[in-house]
Amino acid sequence: MENDEYALPPETRIGHVHLKVSDLQRSLDFYCGLLGFELTTTYGEDAAFISAGGYHHHIGLNT
């Protein structure tokens, strides 16, 4: 799920956002695999939390 060619720059700033998604794994593939966010934690199969630059989470992905 990692893309070694690209990572979000450490100075990236994003607000605290929660997105409702229909397919958690597909969303992780996009946000982490393509855009370079890092997975910080999951909540079962219902939610995942991702960040840039080591923050606890910038985006929550919820099914």
N, CA, C and O atoms as a Tinker XYZ file with bonds, in Angstrom:
   252  protein
     1  N      0.820000   -1.193000    0.000000    73     2
     2  CA     0.000000    0.000000    0.000000    64     1     3
     3  C      0.865000    1.258000    0.000000    63     2     4     5
     4  O      0.317000    2.356000    0.100000    81     3
     5  N      2.161000    1.153000   -0.105000    73     3     6
     6  CA     3.019000    2.322000   -0.110000    64     5     7
     7  C      3.476000    2.670000   -1.508000    63     6     8     9
     8  O      3.687000    1.797000   -2.350000    81     7
     9  N      3.623000    3.939000   -1.735000    73     7    10
    10  CA     4.144000    4.450000   -2.993000    64     9    11
    11  C      5.465000    5.127000   -2.676000    63    10    12    13
    12  O      5.469000    6.227000   -2.122000    81    11
    13  N      6.587000    4.500000   -3.011000    73    11    14
    14  CA     7.904000    5.028000   -2.690000    64    13    15
    15  C      8.290000    6.240000   -3.531000    63    14    16    17
    16  O      9.292000    6.894000   -3.243000    81    15
    17  N      7.519000    6.546000   -4.553000    73    15    18
    18  CA     7.856000    7.656000   -5.427000    64    17    19
    19  C      7.329000    8.988000   -4.931000    63    18    20    21
    20  O      7.832000   10.034000   -5.341000    81    19
    21  N      6.319000    8.981000   -4.050000    73    19    22
    22  CA     5.718000   10.238000   -3.621000    64    21    23
    23  C      5.269000   10.148000   -2.172000    63    22    24    25
    24  O      4.746000    9.121000   -1.741000    81    23
    25  N      5.470000   11.197000   -1.439000    73    23    26
    26  CA     4.954000   11.344000   -0.078000    64    25    27
    27  C      4.552000   12.796000    0.100000    63    26    28    29
    28  O      5.174000   13.691000   -0.472000    81    27
    29  N      3.527000   13.031000    0.881000    73    27    30
    30  CA     3.117000   14.402000    1.150000    64    29    31
    31  C      4.263000   15.147000    1.820000    63    30    32    33
    32  O      4.919000   14.603000    2.708000    81    31
    33  N      4.509000   16.372000    1.409000    73    31    34
    34  CA     5.560000   17.151000    2.052000    64    33    35
    35  C      5.246000   17.348000    3.533000    63    34    36    37
    36  O      4.076000   17.495000    3.888000    81    35
    37  N      6.258000   17.355000    4.411000    73    35    38
    38  CA     6.027000   17.503000    5.847000    64    37    39
    39  C      5.302000   18.798000    6.221000    63    38    40    41
    40  O      4.621000   18.853000    7.245000    81    39
    41  N      5.443000   19.824000    5.407000    73    39    42
    42  CA     4.792000   21.101000    5.714000    64    41    43
    43  C      3.320000   21.151000    5.290000    63    42    44    45
    44  O      2.672000   22.188000    5.432000    81    43
    45  N      2.791000   20.043000    4.773000    73    43    46
    46  CA     1.386000   19.981000    4.380000    64    45    47
    47  C      0.497000   20.268000    5.585000    63    46    48    49
    48  O      0.713000   19.710000    6.661000    81    47
    49  N     -0.493000   21.127000    5.414000    73    47    50
    50  CA    -1.449000   21.448000    6.472000    64    49    51
    51  C     -2.847000   21.103000    5.976000    63    50    52    53
    52  O     -3.234000   21.459000    4.863000    81    51
    53  N     -3.579000   20.419000    6.804000    73    51    54
    54  CA    -4.943000   20.038000    6.464000    64    53    55
    55  C     -5.751000   20.065000    7.742000    63    54    56    57
    56  O     -5.232000   19.741000    8.810000    81    55
    57  N     -7.008000   20.444000    7.651000    73    55    58
    58  CA    -7.852000   20.453000    8.837000    64    57    59
    59  C     -8.238000   19.050000    9.261000    63    58    60    61
    60  O     -7.911000   18.067000    8.597000    81    59
    61  N     -8.930000   18.979000   10.366000    73    59    62
    62  CA    -9.411000   17.700000   10.885000    64    61    63
    63  C    -10.704000   17.370000   10.146000    63    62    64    65
    64  O    -11.723000   18.028000   10.356000    81    63
    65  N    -10.670000   16.354000    9.280000    73    63    66
    66  CA   -11.774000   16.041000    8.382000    64    65    67
    67  C    -12.190000   14.586000    8.550000    63    66    68    69
    68  O    -11.339000   13.710000    8.707000    81    67
    69  N    -13.481000   14.329000    8.518000    73    67    70
    70  CA   -13.981000   12.952000    8.471000    64    69    71
    71  C    -14.757000   12.780000    7.174000    63    70    72    73
    72  O    -15.611000   13.600000    6.836000    81    71
    73  N    -14.454000   11.711000    6.455000    73    71    74
    74  CA   -15.111000   11.425000    5.187000    64    73    75
    75  C    -15.883000   10.121000    5.297000    63    74    76    77
    76  O    -15.373000    9.138000    5.834000    81    75
    77  N    -17.098000   10.108000    4.797000    73    75    78
    78  CA   -17.860000    8.871000    4.727000    64    77    79
    79  C    -17.488000    8.188000    3.414000    63    78    80    81
    80  O    -17.616000    8.773000    2.339000    81    79
    81  N    -17.026000    6.942000    3.517000    73    79    82
    82  CA   -16.580000    6.197000    2.340000    64    81    83
    83  C    -17.358000    4.892000    2.250000    63    82    84    85
    84  O    -17.851000    4.388000    3.259000    81    83
    85  N    -17.466000    4.354000    1.066000    73    83    86
    86  CA   -18.197000    3.096000    0.896000    64    85    87
    87  C    -17.281000    1.878000    0.956000    63    86    88    89
    88  O    -17.742000    0.777000    1.258000    81    87
    89  N    -15.994000    2.057000    0.675000    73    87    90
    90  CA   -15.044000    0.948000    0.659000    64    89    91
    91  C    -13.771000    1.411000    1.349000    63    90    92    93
    92  O    -12.980000    2.160000    0.776000    81    91
    93  N    -13.577000    0.960000    2.586000    73    91    94
    94  CA   -12.456000    1.435000    3.383000    64    93    95
    95  C    -11.112000    1.097000    2.753000    63    94    96    97
    96  O    -10.234000    1.958000    2.687000    81    95
    97  N    -10.934000   -0.126000    2.293000    73    95    98
    98  CA    -9.643000   -0.513000    1.714000    64    97    99
    99  C     -9.344000    0.269000    0.441000    63    98   100   101
   100  O     -8.208000    0.687000    0.216000    81    99
   101  N    -10.346000    0.463000   -0.376000    73    99   102
   102  CA   -10.141000    1.234000   -1.608000    64   101   103
   103  C     -9.753000    2.682000   -1.279000    63   102   104   105
   104  O     -8.915000    3.275000   -1.958000    81   103
   105  N    -10.366000    3.239000   -0.241000    73   103   106
   106  CA   -10.030000    4.594000    0.188000    64   105   107
   107  C     -8.602000    4.663000    0.708000    63   106   108   109
   108  O     -7.879000    5.612000    0.408000    81   107
   109  N     -8.187000    3.658000    1.490000    73   107   110
   110  CA    -6.804000    3.618000    1.976000    64   109   111
   111  C     -5.819000    3.477000    0.826000    63   110   112   113
   112  O     -4.757000    4.098000    0.831000    81   111
   113  N     -6.173000    2.664000   -0.153000    73   111   114
   114  CA    -5.302000    2.520000   -1.323000    64   113   115
   115  C     -5.095000    3.869000   -2.008000    63   114   116   117
   116  O     -3.992000    4.179000   -2.456000    81   115
   117  N     -6.156000    4.667000   -2.087000    73   115   118
   118  CA    -6.063000    5.976000   -2.734000    64   117   119
   119  C     -5.297000    6.974000   -1.870000    63   118   120   121
   120  O     -4.303000    7.545000   -2.317000    81   119
   121  N     -5.752000    7.186000   -0.639000    73   119   122
   122  CA    -5.163000    8.227000    0.203000    64   121   123
   123  C     -3.748000    7.895000    0.660000    63   122   124   125
   124  O     -2.895000    8.780000    0.718000    81   123
   125  N     -3.492000    6.644000    0.981000    73   123   126
   126  CA    -2.151000    6.262000    1.445000    64   125   127
   127  C     -1.270000    5.814000    0.282000    63   126   128   129
   128  O     -0.132000    6.263000    0.148000    81   127
   129  N     -1.802000    4.930000   -0.556000    73   127   130
   130  CA    -1.007000    4.379000   -1.642000    64   129   131
   131  C     -0.681000    5.378000   -2.733000    63   130   132   133
   132  O      0.425000    5.368000   -3.274000    81   131
   133  N     -1.637000    6.246000   -3.064000    73   131   134
   134  CA    -1.425000    7.189000   -4.157000    64   133   135
   135  C     -1.019000    8.580000   -3.664000    63   134   136   137
   136  O     -0.060000    9.162000   -4.172000    81   135
   137  N     -1.743000    9.112000   -2.677000    73   135   138
   138  CA    -1.473000   10.478000   -2.228000    64   137   139
   139  C     -0.374000   10.576000   -1.179000    63   138   140   141
   140  O      0.162000   11.660000   -0.950000    81   139
   141  N     -0.031000    9.467000   -0.539000    73   139   142
   142  CA     1.098000    9.480000    0.386000    64   141   143
   143  C      0.772000    9.729000    1.847000    63   142   144   145
   144  O      1.686000    9.929000    2.647000    81   143
   145  N     -0.518000    9.724000    2.229000    73   143   146
   146  CA    -0.846000    9.815000    3.649000    64   145   147
   147  C     -0.379000    8.546000    4.351000    63   146   148   149
   148  O     -0.151000    7.521000    3.708000    81   147
   149  N     -0.237000    8.618000    5.671000    73   147   150
   150  CA     0.197000    7.475000    6.468000    64   149   151
   151  C     -0.979000    6.973000    7.305000    63   150   152   153
   152  O     -1.705000    7.774000    7.895000    81   151
   153  N     -1.169000    5.674000    7.360000    73   151   154
   154  CA    -2.191000    5.084000    8.205000    64   153   155
   155  C     -1.717000    5.164000    9.649000    63   154   156   157
   156  O     -0.626000    4.691000    9.969000    81   155
   157  N     -2.531000    5.763000   10.532000    73   155   158
   158  CA    -2.149000    5.848000   11.939000    64   157   159
   159  C     -2.849000    4.791000   12.781000    63   158   160   161
   160  O     -2.240000    4.230000   13.692000    81   159
   161  N     -4.113000    4.511000   12.495000    73   159   162
   162  CA    -4.835000    3.483000   13.236000    64   161   163
   163  C     -6.119000    3.109000   12.514000    63   162   164   165
   164  O     -6.601000    3.841000   11.650000    81   163
   165  N     -6.658000    1.968000   12.881000    73   163   166
   166  CA    -7.955000    1.551000   12.348000    64   165   167
   167  C     -8.891000    1.273000   13.516000    63   166   168   169
   168  O     -8.444000    1.018000   14.635000    81   167
   169  N    -10.171000    1.325000   13.253000    73   167   170
   170  CA   -11.201000    1.012000   14.229000    64   169   171
   171  C    -12.031000   -0.105000   13.605000    63   170   172   173
   172  O    -13.044000    0.140000   12.950000    81   171
   173  N    -11.574000   -1.337000   13.826000    73   171   174
   174  CA   -12.238000   -2.477000   13.201000    64   173   175
   175  C    -12.226000   -2.339000   11.692000    63   174   176   177
   176  O    -11.236000   -1.920000   11.091000    81   175
   177  N    -13.348000   -2.702000   11.097000    73   175   178
   178  CA   -13.509000   -2.563000    9.645000    64   177   179
   179  C    -14.365000   -1.362000    9.291000    63   178   180   181
   180  O    -14.789000   -1.205000    8.146000    81   179
   181  N    -14.620000   -0.502000   10.295000    73   179   182
   182  CA   -15.526000    0.626000   10.097000    64   181   183
   183  C    -14.847000    1.963000    9.879000    63   182   184   185
   184  O    -15.449000    2.873000    9.310000    81   183
   185  N    -13.602000    2.101000   10.321000    73   183   186
   186  CA   -12.947000    3.402000   10.216000    64   185   187
   187  C    -11.434000    3.239000   10.191000    63   186   188   189
   188  O    -10.881000    2.268000   10.707000    81   187
   189  N    -10.785000    4.219000    9.575000    73   187   190
   190  CA    -9.329000    4.300000    9.556000    64   189   191
   191  C     -8.966000    5.772000    9.694000    63   190   192   193
   192  O     -9.714000    6.656000    9.276000    81   191
   193  N     -7.807000    6.015000   10.286000    73   191   194
   194  CA    -7.352000    7.373000   10.507000    64   193   195
   195  C     -5.978000    7.528000    9.872000    63   194   196   197
   196  O     -5.078000    6.717000   10.091000    81   195
   197  N     -5.837000    8.595000    9.075000    73   195   198
   198  CA    -4.610000    8.803000    8.312000    64   197   199
   199  C     -4.068000   10.196000    8.582000    63   198   200   201
   200  O     -4.805000   11.098000    8.982000    81   199
   201  N     -2.757000   10.360000    8.356000    73   199   202
   202  CA    -2.136000   11.653000    8.621000    64   201   203
   203  C     -0.974000   11.906000    7.674000    63   202   204   205
   204  O     -0.575000   11.053000    6.881000    81   203
   205  N     -0.457000   13.105000    7.793000    73   203   206
   206  CA     0.779000   13.488000    7.110000    64   205   207
   207  C      1.697000   14.085000    8.159000    63   206   208   209
   208  O      1.245000   14.844000    9.016000    81   207
   209  N      2.968000   13.756000    8.106000    73   207   210
   210  CA     3.935000   14.351000    8.994000    64   209   211
   211  C      3.874000   13.888000   10.437000    63   210   212   213
   212  O      4.376000   14.584000   11.320000    81   211
   213  N      3.271000   12.732000   10.708000    73   211   214
   214  CA     3.277000   12.177000   12.046000    64   213   215
   215  C      2.190000   12.654000   12.987000    63   214   216   217
   216  O      2.164000   12.229000   14.142000    81   215
   217  N      1.294000   13.518000   12.542000    73   215   218
   218  CA     0.174000   13.968000   13.379000    64   217   219
   219  C     -0.740000   12.784000   13.674000    63   218   220   221
   220  O     -0.777000   11.838000   12.887000    81   219
   221  N     -1.481000   12.807000   14.788000    73   219   222
   222  CA    -2.292000   11.639000   15.158000    64   221   223
   223  C     -3.317000   11.283000   14.093000    63   222   224   225
   224  O     -3.472000   10.100000   13.787000    81   223
   225  N     -4.019000   12.239000   13.516000    73   223   226
   226  CA    -4.740000   12.031000   12.259000    64   225   227
   227  C     -5.307000   13.334000   11.735000    63   226   228   229
   228  O     -5.776000   14.190000   12.485000    81   227
   229  N     -5.245000   13.449000   10.434000    73   227   230
   230  CA    -5.822000   14.586000    9.750000    64   229   231
   231  C     -7.175000   14.225000    9.150000    63   230   232   233
   232  O     -8.099000   15.037000    9.116000    81   231
   233  N     -7.267000   12.983000    8.677000    73   231   234
   234  CA    -8.497000   12.544000    8.001000    64   233   235
   235  C     -8.971000   11.249000    8.626000    63   234   236   237
   236  O     -8.195000   10.311000    8.811000    81   235
   237  N    -10.247000   11.210000    8.949000    73   235   238
   238  CA   -10.891000    9.976000    9.370000    64   237   239
   239  C    -11.720000    9.461000    8.218000    63   238   240   241
   240  O    -12.490000   10.211000    7.618000    81   239
   241  N    -11.570000    8.203000    7.908000    73   239   242
   242  CA   -12.352000    7.554000    6.851000    64   241   243
   243  C    -13.343000    6.631000    7.542000    63   242   244   245
   244  O    -12.935000    5.676000    8.202000    81   243
   245  N    -14.636000    6.898000    7.403000    73   243   246
   246  CA   -15.670000    6.138000    8.086000    64   245   247
   247  C    -16.641000    5.513000    7.096000    63   246   248   249
   248  O    -17.082000    6.164000    6.149000    81   247
   249  N    -16.975000    4.228000    7.325000    73   247   250
   250  CA   -17.971000    3.577000    6.471000    64   249   251
   251  C    -19.341000    3.708000    7.092000    63   250   252
   252  O    -20.323000    3.226000    6.528000    81   251
